[in-house]
Structure formats: C-alpha cells, structure tokens
Amino acid sequence: MKATVGPARDCPCPIAGRSLRASCPQLSARPRRFAILASLAPTARLSGHGQPRDSRSRRSAACIVRAVLLGLTLHAFATAGDWPQILGPLRTGVAAADERLADAWPATGLRQVWKRDVGAGVAGVAVVESRVFLFHRVGNREVLEALEATTGETLWRDDHATSFVPQVGGSDGPLCAPVVHDGKVVVFGAQGVLACIEAASGRRLWERRTHRDYDAQEGYFGAGSTPLVVAGRVIVNVGGRKGDAGIAAFDLATGDTLWTATREGASYSAPVTVTVAGVEQVLMVTRLSCLLLDPADGSVRWSFPFGQRGPTVNAASPVLLGDAEFLVTASYGIGSVCAAFDARGVTPRWQGTDALASQYATPVFVAGSLYAIDGRDDVPPTSLVCLDPATGKVRWREQGFGYGTLLVADGKIVMTKTDGEALLVRPDATRLDVLARARPFAGDVRGGPLRALPALANGRLYLRNDRTLVSLDVSPTGP
C-alpha cells in the first residue's frame, strides 16, 4: 500500500509532499467556508515555535494552519451539500435539504465543469466539502483518489494490489462507494480489502483482509455491500464462513474486530441505520435474509427470509418509509416486501412481484410516492413505476423506460439510465413529468453502461462510466 500527496507547484510549505493542496496559499479558488477560515490563518501564532520572521515563514505558517482548519472541517460526518456515502447523506437517495437544482437544463446539454479519465469499477464517488473521493481500479491496483471538486485534479492517492476477476462478466473494479465519516474515508474492495484512510492527508490508517481473515467468497462480481459507519463501528456484510462472521464490526479508529455475528452470506445491498425506540439500529439485506441488528454487539433483533438460492443477487438497499415502515426489493422472482416494524418484529403490509421487483436500483420515496425501476438490467424490458407505498398499487407505469438509478433533490428526481441518458423529473402521482433530458456521455462509445450510482453535491452532478468521470452543473445559477 502507499499514499502520495501532490502539493501545488511552488508551494512554500515545509510539509510539502504530505500537505493538503486545498490548504496551499498558491490556490486561488477556495470553497466558501474555507475562504473565511483561510482569512484568519495569517494572524495565527504557532505555539512553541515563535513568531514567523519573514514572508516565507508567514506563508508556511498560514499553510499549516489552513491544513489544520481543513482537517477539522472534514472531521464532520457531513455538512449541507455533501454526498458522503452511497445514496447520499442518509442513504435514502435524497440530497441535503438545502441542495438546489435548476428547473430546466440547457437545450445544448448540461455544462461540463470538468471531466477526467478513470479506471474500472462501478463505485460511485463520495463528496465532502471541497473533495471528491474516487475509488477505482487502475491496472492491478485498487486506487482511492481525493480530487479537488472544482477542477478534478488529484490531491492525493492511496492504493493496494488486486487480482480480482469477476465470475460473471462485468467490471473487474470495485463496486462499493467510499464512505466518509469523522475525517476518515473507508473503502471496501472487490476482494474484501477493507481500508481506512485519513481524508485530509491520504495516510492509510489501517487495513483488513476480510475475505482472508473470515474465509469469505468473492461472489459473482466481488464484494459489493458498501460498509456502514455507525457509533464508531464499521459494519460490513462480509459473508465469512469461518465462525459466525457473516456480519462483522470493526473499530473505525483502529480497524480491530469488535464483534462478528450470524452466518449470513454477503449481498450487494448497502445497510442503513434506523432509530427504533430511541436506539440506533442497522437494517440490512444479506444474501438470503432481511434483518435488524444492534450495532453495539451484533445481536439480531429479528430477521425474515428474503432472497433465493442460485444465480441471484440482493442488491437494492432498504428504503425507509417514515419511522416504522420499510421496503425491500429484488428481482429473480423475489419481488418486494413492504412492512411495519419495531424492535420485536415485522408485520408485512404488502408483498409480491406484481408491483415491483428491482434488480439493484434502490427506489426513492418522495412526495408520498415510491418511484422505482422494475425489472432487470440484463434482461429487458424494464419500466419506471410510481407506487402507492401504503398498498403497493401501481399509480402509473412507463413501459420500456430502461434501467437506471434515481436520486432526489429540491423536490425533483434525477434519473440516470444505463444507456447514458439523464433526466430531470418532477414527482407526479398521475404521470411521468419530464422537465429535461441530456446525454453527458454522447459520443463515448467505449465507456460502457452508466451503472455507477451518481452523486450530487453543491449543484454538481457526478457521473462515471468505465472510462470517464464528469462533473456537471445542475445548479439554478448555471448557464
């Protein structure tokens, strides 16, 4: 493993080579929060080192203070406008409350802020403050890069070796999006390498080889259940066959194993947190079950069968419908279950395959309706559906829509389809109301399907295929 940091050219910092480029005085563009903090830095005094004696020393001192201030800012789990993990701030597919989108897109297409080449993988990016965290495969390395959000430039990179080959076609890169929490970035590679990296510097803090340690199989497409950080624990559906290591918790600070529990196989679904009777719990879909567990010790509150043996996957994340109901969905004849729950058990409201059976796209709940992709990406046709969450009744269905992913912001839905089309949709319980369409990857015939989950932060939509990552302006102030 290694981590490298590239400071800005001609940076006078004595910590060059490991400092944050965003903290360097050579940068002209800073996010709005950093500009305020940076203006205070030149007057700071470095305890124990005396007062800077010349302009170069003053610049160096300012650079160090800015690095500290930026590290403190990144220390928070998420601030307004961040997209710190898969499916956004709360893993609901819903952006921060103050995120604003344009009501229409230019007829000439969305403005491209920047684009850059990327390696293999279908892991979406995470965005916190001025950083975009990209996890991809380059050659025989799985690479985490911190990018400057305004330019796409690499600030630092960390990597480890991989030899993963998928059993059933598809990409040989990582599937799990980075998780940014408490100043740290957690990544989970296709071969079960779980690593924690310092967000500010790119320094690797710890690493665990979960597949080796717990005798877990790689699965059809590699490890694909994005870890969840809760209460200082990194919760992972490892699928270990060694002891009861279907699910494991690791200390976020040290990487030490805190507990292992169950013999559940690994899924491709990302777990979510839910508060039950005032206590934070984890709601998870594994290979063949849906369960609620206590992150403190791994004790399972309840579980029910969900899934099917054979060449199938569970991949969509649970969708919370208020405080006491949820929906889980899968394809392959499994269908959906909508249920009420508490700490003691679940009570199904409706279930079956007629209304919804989504292969991997997580539905979104907005304006009193569920919006989802029904069907399989690899076996069309698929349709876009709007459901009544109380009954499972289909309010409308757009046949032949194609497969894709959904996110919500500013009272609108952004839909990105695997064929490269992006749509801006107004939620409507009576019909599909398309406000705008765009094809950001038009002409890119070698990039492959657009399967990575999108990210939305500070008016920028981040999309990637197997060749290119783009930052697109979807803000109301865009041209």
C-alpha positions as CSV (number, residue, x, y, z in Angstrom):
1,M,0.0,0.0,0.0
2,K,1.1,3.6,-0.5
3,A,-0.2,7.1,-0.2
4,T,1.1,10.1,-2.1
5,V,0.2,13.7,-1.9
6,G,0.8,16.4,-4.6
7,P,1.1,20.0,-3.3
8,A,0.5,22.9,-5.5
9,R,3.5,24.0,-7.7
10,D,5.9,26.4,-5.9
11,C,4.2,25.8,-2.6
12,P,6.5,27.0,0.2
13,C,5.0,24.6,2.8
14,P,7.6,22.8,4.9
15,I,5.1,19.9,4.9
16,A,5.1,19.7,1.1
17,G,4.6,16.2,-0.1
18,R,2.1,15.5,2.6
19,S,0.1,18.7,3.0
20,L,-3.3,19.4,1.5
21,R,-3.3,21.2,-1.8
22,A,-6.5,22.9,-0.8
23,S,-4.7,24.4,2.1
24,C,-1.9,25.9,0.0
25,P,-1.7,29.7,-0.4
26,Q,-1.0,29.2,-4.1
27,L,-4.6,28.2,-4.7
28,S,-6.8,31.0,-6.0
29,A,-10.1,29.2,-5.7
30,R,-11.4,28.1,-2.4
31,P,-14.9,26.8,-1.3
32,R,-16.9,29.5,0.6
33,R,-16.3,28.0,4.0
34,F,-12.5,27.7,3.5
35,A,-12.2,31.3,2.3
36,I,-13.4,32.5,5.7
37,L,-11.2,30.2,7.6
38,A,-8.2,31.0,5.5
39,S,-8.5,34.7,6.0
40,L,-7.8,34.1,9.7
41,A,-4.8,31.9,9.2
42,P,-2.0,34.6,8.6
43,T,-2.6,36.1,12.1
44,A,-2.2,32.7,13.9
45,R,0.8,32.0,16.1
46,L,2.4,28.6,16.3
47,S,2.8,27.7,19.9
48,G,6.4,26.8,20.9
49,H,7.9,27.9,17.6
50,G,8.0,31.7,18.0
51,Q,6.7,34.3,15.6
52,P,7.5,33.9,11.8
53,R,10.4,36.0,10.9
54,D,9.9,36.6,7.1
55,S,7.2,36.5,4.5
56,R,8.1,32.9,3.5
57,S,7.7,31.8,7.1
58,R,4.4,33.6,7.4
59,R,3.2,31.8,4.2
60,S,4.3,28.5,5.6
61,A,2.6,29.1,8.9
62,A,-0.6,30.1,7.2
63,C,-0.4,26.9,5.1
64,I,-0.1,24.7,8.2
65,V,-3.0,26.4,9.9
66,R,-5.1,26.1,6.9
67,A,-4.3,22.4,6.7
68,V,-5.4,22.1,10.4
69,L,-8.6,24.0,9.8
70,L,-9.4,22.0,6.7
71,G,-8.8,18.8,8.6
72,L,-11.3,20.0,11.3
73,T,-13.8,20.8,8.7
74,L,-13.5,17.4,7.1
75,H,-13.8,15.8,10.5
76,A,-17.6,16.2,10.5
77,F,-19.6,13.4,9.0
78,A,-21.5,15.6,6.5
79,T,-22.4,19.2,6.1
80,A,-25.1,20.8,3.9
81,G,-24.4,19.9,0.3
82,D,-22.2,16.9,1.0
83,W,-22.7,13.4,-0.5
84,P,-20.5,11.4,1.9
85,Q,-21.5,7.9,1.0
86,I,-23.6,5.7,-1.2
87,L,-27.1,7.0,-1.7
88,G,-26.3,10.4,-0.1
89,P,-26.2,11.8,3.5
90,L,-28.7,9.3,5.0
91,R,-28.5,6.5,2.4
92,T,-32.0,7.4,1.2
93,G,-31.1,8.6,-2.3
94,V,-32.1,12.1,-1.1
95,A,-29.7,15.0,-1.2
96,A,-29.1,17.6,1.6
97,A,-32.2,19.8,2.3
98,D,-30.5,23.0,1.0
99,E,-29.4,21.4,-2.3
100,R,-31.0,23.4,-5.2
101,L,-31.4,22.3,-8.8
102,A,-32.3,24.2,-12.0
103,D,-35.9,23.7,-13.2
104,A,-34.7,23.0,-16.7
105,W,-31.4,22.1,-18.5
106,P,-29.9,23.9,-21.5
107,A,-31.1,22.6,-24.9
108,T,-27.4,22.2,-25.8
109,G,-26.8,19.9,-22.8
110,L,-25.6,20.2,-19.3
111,R,-22.5,22.3,-18.8
112,Q,-19.5,20.1,-18.1
113,V,-17.4,21.6,-15.3
114,W,-14.6,19.1,-15.8
115,K,-14.0,15.5,-16.8
116,R,-11.2,13.1,-16.3
117,D,-10.2,9.5,-17.1
118,V,-10.9,6.8,-14.6
119,G,-10.2,3.1,-14.2
120,A,-12.5,0.2,-13.9
121,G,-15.3,-0.1,-11.4
122,V,-18.9,0.8,-10.7
123,A,-18.3,2.5,-7.4
124,G,-19.9,6.0,-7.3
125,V,-18.0,8.9,-5.8
126,A,-18.4,10.5,-2.4
127,V,-18.2,14.3,-2.0
128,V,-17.4,16.1,1.2
129,E,-16.6,19.8,1.3
130,S,-14.1,20.5,-1.5
131,R,-13.2,16.9,-2.0
132,V,-14.4,14.2,-4.4
133,F,-13.4,10.7,-3.4
134,L,-13.0,8.3,-6.3
135,F,-12.4,4.5,-5.8
136,H,-11.4,2.6,-9.0
137,R,-9.1,0.0,-10.4
138,V,-6.0,1.1,-12.4
139,G,-4.0,-1.9,-13.7
140,N,-3.6,-4.3,-10.8
141,R,-4.2,-1.7,-8.1
142,E,-7.4,-0.6,-6.4
143,V,-6.9,3.2,-6.0
144,L,-8.6,5.8,-3.8
145,E,-8.1,9.3,-5.0
146,A,-9.0,12.6,-3.4
147,L,-9.9,15.1,-6.2
148,E,-10.3,18.9,-6.0
149,A,-14.1,19.3,-6.5
150,T,-13.7,22.5,-8.6
151,T,-11.1,21.1,-11.1
152,G,-11.0,17.3,-10.8
153,E,-7.2,17.4,-10.0
154,T,-5.8,14.7,-7.9
155,L,-4.8,15.9,-4.4
156,W,-3.6,12.5,-3.1
157,R,-3.9,8.8,-3.8
158,D,-3.8,5.6,-1.9
159,D,-3.8,2.1,-3.4
160,H,-3.4,-1.6,-2.8
161,A,-2.9,-4.7,-5.0
162,T,-5.8,-6.6,-6.5
163,S,-6.1,-9.7,-8.7
164,F,-9.9,-9.8,-8.9
165,V,-11.6,-11.5,-11.9
166,P,-15.4,-11.5,-11.9
167,Q,-17.1,-14.8,-12.2
168,V,-19.9,-13.5,-14.4
169,G,-18.7,-10.8,-16.8
170,G,-18.8,-7.1,-15.9
171,S,-16.2,-4.9,-14.5
172,D,-13.2,-6.1,-12.5
173,G,-13.0,-2.9,-10.4
174,P,-14.5,-2.1,-7.0
175,L,-18.3,-1.8,-6.5
176,C,-18.5,-0.1,-3.2
177,A,-18.6,3.7,-3.0
178,P,-16.2,5.3,-0.4
179,V,-17.7,6.2,3.0
180,V,-16.5,9.5,4.5
181,H,-17.0,9.8,8.2
182,D,-15.3,11.6,11.1
183,G,-12.4,12.7,8.9
184,K,-11.8,9.3,7.6
185,V,-12.5,7.5,4.3
186,V,-13.5,3.8,4.4
187,V,-13.2,1.7,1.2
188,F,-14.1,-1.9,0.6
189,G,-12.5,-3.5,-2.4
190,A,-13.7,-6.4,-4.7
191,Q,-11.5,-8.9,-2.9
192,G,-12.6,-7.8,0.6
193,V,-9.8,-5.4,1.4
194,L,-11.3,-3.0,4.0
195,A,-9.2,0.1,4.5
196,C,-9.4,3.4,6.3
197,I,-7.6,6.5,5.1
198,E,-7.2,9.9,6.6
199,A,-9.4,12.2,4.5
200,A,-7.1,15.3,4.9
201,S,-3.8,13.7,4.1
202,G,-4.3,10.4,2.3
203,R,-2.4,8.5,5.0
204,R,-3.6,4.9,5.4
205,L,-4.7,4.3,9.0
206,W,-5.4,0.6,8.9
207,E,-6.3,-2.3,6.6
208,R,-8.1,-5.6,7.0
209,R,-8.2,-8.5,4.6
210,T,-11.7,-9.6,5.4
211,H,-12.1,-12.4,2.9
212,R,-8.8,-14.0,4.0
213,D,-9.5,-13.5,7.7
214,Y,-13.0,-14.9,7.7
215,D,-12.9,-17.2,4.7
216,A,-15.4,-15.3,2.6
217,Q,-16.1,-15.9,-1.1
218,E,-15.7,-13.2,-3.7
219,G,-19.1,-13.8,-5.2
220,Y,-20.2,-13.3,-8.8
221,F,-19.0,-9.7,-9.0
222,G,-16.7,-9.3,-6.0
223,A,-17.6,-7.7,-2.6
224,G,-20.4,-5.3,-3.1
225,S,-22.1,-4.4,0.1
226,T,-20.9,-0.9,1.0
227,P,-19.9,-0.7,4.7
228,L,-21.9,1.4,7.1
229,V,-20.3,3.5,9.8
230,V,-22.3,3.9,13.0
231,A,-21.3,4.6,16.6
232,G,-17.6,4.3,15.8
233,R,-18.1,0.9,14.2
234,V,-17.6,-0.1,10.5
235,I,-20.4,-2.6,9.9
236,V,-19.7,-5.0,7.0
237,N,-21.7,-7.8,5.5
238,V,-18.5,-9.9,5.0
239,G,-20.2,-13.3,4.4
240,G,-17.5,-15.1,6.2
241,R,-17.7,-18.9,6.5
242,K,-15.2,-19.0,9.4
243,G,-17.2,-19.0,12.6
244,D,-20.1,-16.6,12.8
245,A,-18.7,-13.9,10.6
246,G,-21.5,-13.2,8.2
247,I,-21.5,-9.7,9.6
248,A,-18.6,-8.0,11.3
249,A,-17.9,-4.7,13.1
250,F,-14.5,-3.1,13.0
251,D,-13.3,-0.2,15.2
252,L,-13.3,2.9,13.0
253,A,-10.2,4.3,14.8
254,T,-8.0,1.1,14.8
255,G,-9.6,-1.5,12.5
256,D,-9.8,-4.0,15.3
257,T,-12.6,-6.5,15.2
258,L,-15.3,-5.6,17.7
259,W,-17.7,-8.4,17.0
260,T,-18.8,-10.9,14.4
261,A,-22.3,-12.3,14.1
262,T,-24.5,-14.6,12.1
263,R,-23.7,-16.9,9.2
264,E,-25.4,-14.8,6.6
265,G,-23.9,-14.7,3.1
266,A,-22.8,-11.4,1.6
267,S,-25.2,-9.4,-0.6
268,Y,-24.7,-6.4,-2.8
269,S,-27.1,-4.3,-0.8
270,A,-25.9,-1.4,1.4
271,P,-27.2,-1.5,5.0
272,V,-28.9,1.6,6.5
273,T,-29.4,3.0,10.0
274,V,-32.8,3.3,11.7
275,T,-33.8,4.5,15.1
276,V,-36.1,2.1,17.0
277,A,-37.4,3.2,20.4
278,G,-34.7,5.8,20.6
279,V,-31.9,3.4,19.8
280,E,-29.9,3.4,16.6
281,Q,-30.1,0.0,14.8
282,V,-28.9,-1.4,11.5
283,L,-31.4,-2.6,8.8
284,M,-29.7,-4.9,6.4
285,V,-30.4,-7.2,3.4
286,T,-28.0,-10.1,3.3
287,R,-27.7,-12.9,0.7
288,L,-30.9,-14.6,1.8
289,S,-32.4,-12.5,4.7
290,C,-33.5,-9.1,5.8
291,L,-32.7,-8.4,9.4
292,L,-32.4,-5.8,12.1
293,L,-29.3,-5.8,14.4
294,D,-27.8,-3.9,17.2
295,P,-24.5,-2.2,16.1
296,A,-23.2,-2.3,19.7
297,D,-22.8,-6.1,19.8
298,G,-24.3,-7.6,16.6
299,S,-27.3,-9.1,18.3
300,V,-30.1,-9.8,15.8
301,R,-33.4,-8.3,16.8
302,W,-35.4,-10.1,14.1
303,S,-35.0,-11.5,10.6
304,F,-37.1,-13.0,7.8
305,P,-36.2,-14.9,4.6
306,F,-35.6,-12.6,1.7
307,G,-33.7,-13.9,-1.4
308,Q,-33.4,-17.0,-3.5
309,R,-30.6,-19.5,-3.9
310,G,-29.0,-19.9,-7.3
311,P,-27.6,-17.3,-9.7
312,T,-29.4,-14.4,-8.0
313,V,-28.4,-11.3,-6.1
314,N,-29.9,-9.0,-3.5
315,A,-28.6,-5.5,-4.3
316,A,-31.1,-2.7,-3.7
317,S,-30.8,-1.1,-0.3
318,P,-33.8,-1.0,2.2
319,V,-36.0,2.1,1.8
320,L,-37.4,3.7,4.9
321,L,-40.9,4.9,4.7
322,G,-41.2,7.0,7.8
323,D,-40.1,5.9,11.2
324,A,-41.7,2.4,11.3
325,E,-42.0,1.1,7.8
326,F,-39.6,0.0,5.1
327,L,-39.4,-1.6,1.7
328,V,-37.0,-4.2,0.3
329,T,-36.9,-5.3,-3.3
330,A,-35.1,-7.7,-5.6
331,S,-35.6,-9.4,-8.9
332,Y,-35.2,-13.1,-9.9
333,G,-38.8,-13.9,-8.8
334,I,-38.2,-12.5,-5.3
335,G,-40.2,-9.3,-5.6
336,S,-40.8,-6.8,-2.8
337,V,-41.8,-6.7,0.8
338,C,-43.3,-3.6,2.5
339,A,-43.6,-4.0,6.2
340,A,-44.1,-2.2,9.5
341,F,-41.5,-2.9,12.2
342,D,-40.4,-2.3,15.7
343,A,-37.6,-3.8,17.9
344,R,-39.6,-7.1,18.2
345,G,-40.6,-8.0,14.7
346,V,-42.1,-7.1,11.4
347,T,-45.7,-7.0,10.0
348,P,-45.9,-7.2,6.2
349,R,-48.2,-4.6,4.6
350,W,-47.9,-5.9,1.1
351,Q,-45.6,-8.1,-0.9
352,G,-45.1,-9.9,-4.2
353,T,-43.6,-9.5,-7.7
354,D,-46.5,-7.8,-9.5
355,A,-45.8,-4.2,-8.5
356,L,-42.0,-4.1,-8.2
357,A,-39.0,-6.4,-8.5
358,S,-35.9,-4.3,-9.0
359,Q,-32.5,-6.0,-9.7
360,Y,-30.2,-3.4,-8.0
361,A,-31.7,0.1,-8.3
362,T,-32.8,1.4,-4.9
363,P,-36.3,3.1,-5.1
364,V,-36.8,6.6,-3.8
365,F,-39.6,7.9,-1.6
366,V,-40.7,11.4,-2.4
367,A,-44.0,13.4,-2.2
368,G,-45.9,10.5,-0.8
369,S,-45.0,8.1,-3.6
370,L,-42.4,5.4,-4.4
371,Y,-40.5,5.8,-7.7
372,A,-38.6,2.7,-8.8
373,I,-37.2,0.8,-11.7
374,D,-39.0,-2.5,-12.1
375,G,-37.1,-5.4,-13.8
376,R,-33.6,-6.4,-14.6
377,D,-30.8,-4.5,-16.3
378,D,-29.5,-7.7,-18.0
379,V,-32.9,-9.0,-19.1
380,P,-35.1,-6.2,-20.5
381,P,-37.7,-4.8,-20.8
382,T,-37.8,-2.7,-17.7
383,S,-40.2,0.0,-16.6
384,L,-40.3,3.1,-14.4
385,V,-43.1,2.8,-11.8
386,C,-44.8,5.1,-9.4
387,L,-46.3,3.2,-6.4
388,D,-48.6,3.9,-3.5
389,P,-46.4,2.8,-0.6
390,A,-49.4,2.0,1.6
391,T,-50.9,-0.5,-0.7
392,G,-48.3,-1.4,-3.4
393,K,-50.8,-0.3,-6.0
394,V,-49.2,1.0,-9.2
395,R,-50.2,4.6,-9.8
396,W,-48.6,4.7,-13.2
397,R,-46.0,2.7,-15.2
398,E,-43.7,3.8,-18.1
399,Q,-43.1,0.7,-20.1
400,G,-39.8,0.2,-21.8
401,F,-38.2,3.0,-19.8
402,G,-34.8,1.3,-19.5
403,Y,-32.7,0.6,-16.4
404,G,-31.1,3.2,-14.2
405,T,-30.7,4.8,-10.8
406,L,-32.7,7.6,-9.0
407,L,-31.9,10.4,-6.6
408,V,-34.0,13.2,-5.2
409,A,-33.1,16.9,-4.6
410,D,-35.0,20.1,-4.3
411,G,-38.3,18.4,-4.9
412,K,-37.2,16.8,-8.1
413,I,-35.9,13.4,-9.2
414,V,-32.7,13.0,-11.2
415,M,-32.7,9.7,-13.2
416,T,-29.6,8.3,-14.8
417,K,-30.0,5.4,-17.2
418,T,-27.5,2.8,-18.1
419,D,-27.7,3.9,-21.8
420,G,-26.2,7.2,-20.7
421,E,-29.3,9.4,-20.7
422,A,-30.0,11.7,-17.7
423,L,-33.5,13.0,-16.9
424,L,-34.8,15.7,-14.6
425,V,-38.3,14.7,-13.5
426,R,-41.0,16.4,-11.4
427,P,-42.7,13.9,-8.9
428,D,-46.2,13.4,-10.0
429,A,-48.6,10.7,-8.8
430,T,-50.5,10.7,-12.1
431,R,-47.9,10.7,-14.9
432,L,-44.2,10.9,-15.8
433,D,-43.4,14.6,-15.9
434,V,-40.0,15.0,-17.6
435,L,-38.6,18.5,-17.2
436,A,-35.3,18.0,-19.1
437,R,-33.1,15.4,-20.8
438,A,-29.4,15.2,-21.5
439,R,-26.7,12.8,-22.7
440,P,-23.5,13.7,-21.0
441,F,-21.6,10.8,-22.5
442,A,-22.7,11.3,-26.1
443,G,-20.0,10.0,-28.4
444,D,-18.3,7.9,-25.8
445,V,-18.8,4.5,-27.4
446,R,-16.1,2.7,-25.3
447,G,-17.2,3.9,-21.8
448,G,-19.7,1.2,-21.4
449,P,-23.0,1.4,-19.5
450,L,-23.6,4.0,-16.8
451,R,-24.1,1.7,-13.8
452,A,-22.2,3.6,-11.1
453,L,-24.5,5.4,-8.6
454,P,-24.5,9.2,-9.2
455,A,-23.6,11.8,-6.5
456,L,-25.0,15.3,-6.1
457,A,-23.3,18.0,-4.1
458,N,-23.3,21.8,-4.2
459,G,-25.1,22.0,-7.6
460,R,-22.8,19.4,-9.3
461,L,-23.9,16.0,-10.6
462,Y,-21.1,13.5,-10.7
463,L,-21.5,10.6,-13.2
464,R,-19.0,8.0,-14.2
465,N,-18.7,5.0,-16.6
466,D,-15.8,2.7,-17.0
467,R,-13.7,5.4,-18.7
468,T,-14.7,8.8,-17.6
469,L,-15.9,10.8,-14.6
470,V,-17.7,14.0,-15.3
471,S,-18.8,16.9,-13.1
472,L,-22.0,18.6,-14.4
473,D,-23.5,21.9,-13.5
474,V,-27.2,21.3,-12.4
475,S,-27.5,24.3,-10.2
476,P,-30.1,27.0,-10.7
477,T,-27.3,29.6,-11.3
478,G,-25.8,27.5,-14.1
479,P,-25.8,28.9,-17.7
